[in-house]
């Protein structure tokens, strides 16, 4: 009897961890997609961002999980944006085409935070919230990420200059541009 109860508790804990990890994976994937859309200037980016943030809030089972999800989402979004900028916005027309044709963009977010996904599944938040406050479309996300990218590149160049290899890196950059 004790063994059965112990196994039951362990299975419940494992199921809860699996839900938490799948939530984090979901928001991380949403973040990567968002970063690519932001970098390439996808026309439906604001709609996507609104839906993704609503999903992040509505799907979280606790404030702590929501905070962790927001961190993972923003980290993935920044990473994808910086990678896309770093490779010269390579293949943006294709990224935009795929971005603007996603099924998630057919989701409906209701005023109280309930989300109806395109497959009919309904996600109810743990507590109602004003969905109109989820995303500020006027925020300059690109500008903030560009400043961050420029700061990173400047730091790398300063470190390279200190090490005396700046010229070598510059020559390699010039060679790479000539081959494109």
SULBEL-V355546 format. One record per residue. N is the residue number from 1. RES is the residue in one small letter. SS is DSSP state (H for helix, E for strand, - for the rest). PSI is psi in degrees with one decimal (none if undefined). D_LAST is the distance of its C-alpha to the last C-alpha in whole Angstrom. Layout:
BEGIN
n = <N	N>
res = <RES	RES>
ss = <SS	SS>
psi = <PSI	PSI>
d_last = <D_LAST	D_LAST>
END
This chain:
BEGIN
n = <1	2	3	4	5	6	7	8	9	10	11	12	13	14	15	16	17	18	19	20	21	22	23	24	25	26	27	28	29	30	31	32	33	34	35	36	37	38	39	40	41	42	43	44	45	46	47	48	49	50	51	52	53	54	55	56	57	58	59	60	61	62	63	64	65	66	67	68	69	70	71	72	73	74	75	76	77	78	79	80	81	82	83	84	85	86	87	88	89	90	91	92	93	94	95	96	97	98	99	100	101	102	103	104	105	106	107	108	109	110	111	112	113	114	115	116	117	118	119	120	121	122	123	124	125	126	127	128	129	130	131	132	133	134	135	136	137	138	139	140	141	142	143	144	145	146	147	148	149	150	151	152	153	154	155	156	157	158	159	160	161	162	163	164	165	166	167	168	169	170	171	172	173	174	175	176	177	178	179	180>
res = <x	x	x	x	x	x	x	x	x	x	x	x	x	x	x	x	x	x	x	x	x	x	x	x	x	x	x	x	x	x	x	x	x	x	x	x	x	x	x	x	x	x	x	x	x	x	x	x	x	x	x	x	x	x	x	x	x	x	x	x	x	x	x	x	x	x	x	x	x	x	x	x	x	x	x	x	x	x	x	x	x	x	x	x	x	x	x	x	x	x	x	x	x	x	x	x	x	x	x	x	x	x	x	x	x	x	x	x	x	x	x	x	x	x	x	x	x	x	x	x	x	x	x	x	x	x	x	x	x	x	x	x	x	x	x	x	x	x	x	x	x	x	x	x	x	x	x	x	x	x	x	x	x	x	x	x	x	x	x	x	x	x	x	x	x	x	x	x	x	x	x	x	x	x	x	x	x	x	x	x>
ss = <-	H	H	H	H	H	H	H	H	H	H	H	H	H	H	H	H	H	H	H	H	H	H	H	H	H	H	H	H	H	H	H	H	H	H	H	H	H	H	H	-	-	-	-	H	H	H	H	H	H	H	H	H	H	H	H	H	H	H	-	-	-	H	H	H	H	H	H	H	H	H	H	H	H	H	H	H	H	H	H	H	H	H	H	H	H	-	-	-	-	-	H	H	H	H	H	H	H	H	H	-	-	H	H	H	H	-	E	E	-	-	-	-	-	E	E	-	-	-	-	-	E	E	-	-	-	-	-	-	-	H	H	H	-	-	-	-	-	-	-	H	H	H	H	H	H	H	H	H	H	H	H	H	H	H	H	H	H	H	H	H	H	H	-	-	H	H	H	H	H	H	H	H	H	H	H	H	H	H	->
psi = <-47.5	-38.0	-42.5	-43.5	-41.2	-45.1	-40.0	-44.1	-43.2	-44.3	-38.9	-42.9	-40.0	-39.8	-40.0	-41.2	-38.6	-40.2	-44.2	-43.3	-34.9	-35.7	-47.6	-38.7	-41.1	-50.2	-31.8	-43.9	-40.6	-38.5	-43.7	-43.6	-42.5	-43.3	-40.8	-42.8	-39.2	-45.3	-40.6	-3.0	39.7	136.3	-29.1	14.5	-47.0	-39.5	-43.1	-46.1	-40.8	-47.4	-42.9	-42.2	-38.2	-41.8	-45.0	-43.8	-46.8	-33.2	-22.3	141.0	-10.7	166.2	-37.9	-43.0	-37.4	-43.4	-42.5	-39.8	-40.3	-40.5	-49.2	-41.7	-51.0	-36.8	-46.3	-40.0	-46.7	-41.6	-47.5	-40.7	-47.9	-37.1	-42.8	-40.3	-38.9	-30.4	19.2	29.1	38.6	134.1	29.8	-37.6	-39.9	-41.5	-45.3	-41.0	-48.5	-40.3	-47.7	-9.0	16.9	145.2	-32.7	-25.9	-10.9	4.7	155.5	126.5	118.4	161.9	-30.3	7.1	-3.5	137.4	131.7	113.7	161.3	-27.2	3.8	-9.9	140.1	131.3	118.4	132.2	157.9	-25.9	144.0	149.0	164.9	105.1	-21.5	-15.6	2.2	-36.9	128.6	106.4	-18.4	-8.4	137.0	76.3	-41.9	-45.0	-43.9	-43.6	-35.2	-41.3	-42.6	-44.5	-47.0	-38.3	-42.0	-46.1	-41.6	-40.7	-41.5	-41.0	-40.4	-43.1	-38.7	-40.8	-40.7	-35.2	-2.5	19.2	10.8	-44.6	-39.2	-42.6	-44.1	-41.7	-41.6	-38.7	-43.1	-40.9	-43.4	-37.8	-35.5	-31.5	-16.6	none>
d_last = <69	67	65	64	64	61	59	59	58	55	54	54	52	49	49	49	46	44	44	43	40	39	40	37	35	35	34	32	30	31	29	26	26	27	24	21	23	24	20	19	22	24	27	30	29	32	34	32	33	36	37	35	37	40	40	39	42	44	44	44	48	48	47	46	44	43	42	40	38	37	36	34	32	31	30	28	27	26	24	22	21	20	18	16	16	14	11	11	13	11	13	16	17	18	19	22	23	24	25	28	29	30	34	35	34	38	40	42	43	47	48	50	47	47	44	45	42	41	42	46	46	47	46	49	48	51	52	51	49	48	45	44	44	41	38	38	35	35	34	31	29	25	27	28	25	23	26	26	22	22	26	24	21	24	26	23	23	26	27	24	26	29	28	27	23	22	20	19	17	16	15	13	11	10	9	7	5	6	4	0>
END
